[in-house]
Amino acid sequence: MFIELEAIFNNVGSSKRVDFSFTPEDEQLVSGSVDVRSAVENRAGIVTYSGKADFVLSAVCDRCAENFTRPETVEFEHVLVSELQSEDNDDFILVEGMKLDAESLVREDIILSLPTQLLCKQDCKGLCQLCGANLNYKQCGCKKPVDSRLAVLMQLLEDDY
């Protein structure tokens, strides 16, 4: 989805609503389409592209290894420029040819917004290290092993009771 921006850059106070959907072909974490509601605005000569992207996250939990899906929303805002003074500036998005590839930019925002550890729920208990049972569904009867260096101290505690 390319957005033509010449009219926005040339007219202070102008804005344009841009709503679209796309299906990421190379992304395994997004199930179905991504629905984007966004706008491009020129406020006092500063052009911004902002909005929200709604999608369904489909992943494997990093703690319990269960597949899960859940709806997600990513909010974004970018300052667009037609030229850069320094190539090392990541604060601005350079728009070449007065056209913005909105789909690629939103795809990057989604990837960068994902946490490094994907969990099915915040309080996921994970798997038992001994028997492999999913602790979200049942408690296993495994006794946690005692560090051999602390075994002598455990004997002291058992003698007192």
Secondary structure, DSSP 8 states (H G I E B T S, - for coil): -EEE-HHHHHSTT-EEEEEEEE--SS-SSEEEEEEEEEEEEEETTEEEEEEEEEEEEEEE-TTT--EEEEEEEEEEEEEEES--S-TT--SEEE-GGGEEEHHHHHHHHHHHHS-SS--SSTT---B-TTT--BTTT----------GGGHHHHHHHHHH-
